[in-house]
């Protein structure tokens, strides 16, 4: 069924706010559309946390942008050595982490990061094997990297595993703005979704296109997830307005910077407007921007009311956005003192929802209030 595309200002179903008097508590009850819930801290003291995933035994793995890879064990942060050197400039650094489904056999961990190169940095993806004692990454290998750029913005950099074990990751346009068309150039690395095999190989692309090219025309995708049908979804930052939720299909062009529902900073149309033949429309978009980061499609048992719903964090408005595809992607905004600059949102093995707050340097757990 074709869904109507509507801006977020027309589809807000509920805004859930929790007010505290005085200093915000680190834990507390919150009302949601699924009933009473609570937010509890898992660990604090993180420096610019960027991504989180789980080992099969439930151990959380988290990245910090300055380059540290950490395990959370017994409420403490345990560093993991052997990761890549990173270009921690601007928005660059150590970015996403992904634990593939075969980890118990392979011990493989995937990372994306800004790699230091002559002339600046570039989005890169690689993997290595976690040692048996969980203290270091062994044999880390860079599988793919883009071209160097001196700017420190828009690395994209989310990872997601496909149903066949392939690996998808995103690259940003590197902040070249509406006048830069690297995202439209199939031979360039910027503004793309790249597909690699499970062992890190990229299919050669025809016509001079960058290896592994899956889709193009993206601005800064900082959230990626697979749904139950094996379809890839992204959330990506617009400019001034026009953040997007996109359903990604191989070989399609998602328009940036030729079309956009946002406008230039300071005003003025971007490119040709909102539509052009041969370019994809977003399934959903936000005006004004929420700066979405992280994407999770819920399939757990703790909140059966939310199965199939989309969750993304907001980096500029301090809430978690829940989108219900069965209600035209109507939005619930889950906001509390703990939801400051949410960088990543994930589903934990027990069905609770964990998120990273850049504002607090913390991992929080959202669970049903018993």
N, C-alpha and C positions, 0 to 999 in steps of 0.2 A: 504494500500500500504506500503510495506516495504521501510524504508528510509535508504539511505546510511549514515553510520556513518563516519564523517570526523572531524579531529581536527580543532580548530578554526583558526589556521594560514592559512588554505586553504579555509575558508569560509567567510572571512571578506568582507562584501559588501560595507561598508562605515564607515569612521571615522569622526565624527562631532566634530570639535574643535572650541572653542571660545577663542580668544586671547585678553587680555586686556593689556593696557600699565599702568605701575605703579600698585597701589593697586587694587586688585580685587573688583569689585562692588558687592553689595549684591543683586542686581537685574539687569537683562539685557536681551536683545534679543539673540536668538540662532537659527541657521539654523538646520533643521532636514529633514529627508526624507518625513515627512508629511507637510513640509512647515515651515514658520517662527513660532517660539514659544518663550516663555519667561519663565524665572525662577525668582520667587519672594520668599522672606523669609516669612514664616508664623509666626515663633517664634524662637528666639535665646536664648542662655544662658542655654542650656541643658548640662548635664554632662554624657557623654558616653551613648547617647540614643541608644536603642536596637530595639524597635518595636513600631508600630503605628497601630491603628484601629479606627473605627468610631462608635459612638452611632447612633441609628436610626435618631436622629435629626441633624446629621452631626457634633456633637462635637467630636474632635479628642481625643483619649486616647493614651498616650505614656508611655513607661517604660524607666527608667534609670537603668543601670547595678548595681549601688550601692544600689538599693532597692526601689527607689521612683516610685510610680504610680501617673500619673498626667493627669488632663484634661486641654485642651487648650480652654479657654473661654475669649472672648473679647480681644484676643491677649495676655493674661496672663496665666501663669502656675498655676493651682490650685491643690494642693496635695490631694490625696485620701488616707485616713488612712485604717488600718485593713488588709493590705496585709501580705504575709508570711514573716517570717524571712529568710534571704538569706545568702548564703556563697559567699561573694563578694571577691573571691580570683582568681587571674589569669584571665581567661575568664568567670568565674562563676559570678552569681549574679541574679538579676531579669531580665528575658529574654523576652519571647514572651507574647503578649496579644491577645486575640481573643474574639470578640463580636458575639455570636451566633445569628442566624436569628430570634429566638423567644425572643430576649431581651426585647422587649416592654411588653411582658407578664411575662417573668421569672425574669428579671433584672440580669441575670447571667453573670458574667465575668470570663473567663478562663485565667489562667496565667501558664507559665512554668518558672522554676527557678532552681538554684543550692541550694539544701537544705543542711544546716549544720548537719553533722552527726559525731559520734565518728570515727576518722580516716580520716576525710576530708569532701567531699561533694559528692552529686549525683544529676543527673537530676531528677526533680520532676514536676508533673502537678497537678493542683488543680483549684477549682473554688469557688466563693462566690457571694453574691448578692449585687449590688450597691444600697446604701440607696436612699430613695426618694429625698433627697436633694443633691445627688451626692458627698457627702463628705467622705464616708467610704465604705469599703467592709464588709459586715456582714456575719458571719458564714462561713468564708473561710475554706474549707476542702481540705486536700491533698488526691487525688484519686489514685496516683501511684507514686512510687519512686524507683530509682535504688539502687545498692549497693554502699557503700562508697568507695571513692578513694581519696588519698592524692594529686593527681595531679590537676592542675588548668586549664587543656586544654580540648577542644573538648566536649562540652556539647550538641551540636546539638541544640535541643530545639525549633523548629518551630511547631506551631499549625495550624490546618486547619479543618474546619467543613465539614463533608461529606454530600451528598445530602439527607441522611436519618436522619440527626441530630447527627450522631456519630462524635466523635472527634479523629483525628489522631495527633500524635506528634512524634517528632524525638529525638533520643538520639545519641550522638557522641561516638566514641571509647575511649574517655578520653585520647587520645594522647599516647597510648601504643606503637604506631609505627608498622612497618611491621612485627616485631617479636612477637607481641601480638595478639592472636587470639580470644579475647573476642567477637569481632563482628561476629565471625563464630560460637560462642557457643550459642545455642538457649536458654540455661538456664540462660545466663547472660543478663543484661540490656543494655550493651554497644553496640552501632552501630546498632540500631533497629528502625523500625517504629512500634509504639504501637497504637492499636485502643481501644477506650473506648466508652461506650454508652453515650448518652446525659446527663445522670445523674451521669456519672463518674465510672460506673462499667466496669471492664475488664473481658472478657470471659476467663475462665480457659483454658489453653493450655495443650495439651496432651504430654506425653513423657518427663515430667519435664521441658518443655519450660516455659519461663517467661510469666506471665499472660498478655493477650492482644496482644501477638506477631502477627504482620502483615507481616513484611519482615525483613530480616537480611543482614549482610554484608555491612554495610554503614560505612563510615569514619567519616564525620562531616557534616551532612546535616543542612544547615542554611537557607534554603528556601523551602517552600512547598506551593502548590496551587492545586485547583481543576479546571479542564477544563469544558467546556460546556457539555461534555458527562459524567460528574461525575467521571472522572479518576484522580487519584492522581499523581502529579509530584513533584520531588525534584531536587534541586541543592545541590551539596555537594563538599566539598573541597577535592582535591587530595593532594598528597605530593608535590614533586617538579614536577609540571605538573600533568595533569590527573584530573582536576576538571570535574565534570560530571553533565549532565542533565539526569535524569532517570524517566521513566514511571513505576510507582510502581504497582505491582500486588501481591495479597495476596499469602503468602507462598513462594515467590521467594527469591533467594539469589543473592545479587548484588556484591559479589566478594571480598570485602576488607577483609584482605590484601593479598588474594591469587592471584588476578589479578588486574591490574591497568595500565592506560596509562601514569602514572607518573613514576618517579624514586626516589630512596632514596636521601635524602639531602646529597650532596657531590658526588652523582653519584651511579650507580649500580641498577640492576633490582630489582623490588619488586616482591616477590613471584614467580609465574610461568610464568609471562609475562602478556599478554593482554587478553587471552581467556582460558576458561576451560569449559568443558561440564557440564551442570547443573547450570552454573552461567550466570547471565544476562549481556548483553552488554548495555552500555549507549546509549541513543538516540543521544547524542551530547557530545563532550568533548573539553576541552581547553588545548592547549599546546602552550606557557607556561601558568601557572596558573594565573587566575584573582582573586582568593579568593571570589567566589560568595556568596552573602548574601541577603536574602529576595527573594521572587519569586511572581510575579503577572502575570496573564494571562488577557490581556486587553479585556473588552467587552463593553466599554463606547461609548458615542456618540461624544465626543469632538474631538477625533482622529479616525474617521471611517477607515482611511487607516491602522490603527494598530490593528483592531479587530482580536482577535485570536492569537496575538503575545505575546511572553514571555519576561518579563522584570526582570532583576536581577541586583543588585548593585555589584560593585567591591570594595573590601577592600584594595587591594594593587596597583591598577592602576588608581583609581580616575575617573571612568566613570560609566554610566548606560548602560548595554548591552541589546539590543533589538534583539531577535531572531525570524525570520519569518519562521514558519513551512511549509508554502506553497512554500518556496524557499530553501528547504533543510537546514533549520535553519541557513541561512545566517545572519550575524551579522551587526548591526549598533551600533557604540559606540558613545553615546551621552555624550560629555565631556565639562565641563565648570568649572570656578573657584569654583562653588558651589558643585561640585560632588566629593568632597574629602572624601574617605573612606565611601562609601554609604553602610549603614547597612541594610536598609529596603526600599522597594519600594511597594507602594499600590495605588490602584485606589480610588479616592475620589468620593463621591456621585454625583458630577457634571460632572464626567468623566475626570477631570484633574488628573495628576499623582503627587503624593506626595512622597517625599523621605527624609530619615534621613541621615544627614552628621555627622559622628563622628568627622571629622576634625574641623568643625565649631561649633559643638554642636547645630545644627539647624534643623528645619523642613523647607523644600522648596517645592514649588508648581510649577510644569511644566504645562503650559497651552498654548493654541493656541494664537498666536499674532493676535490681532484684528486690 
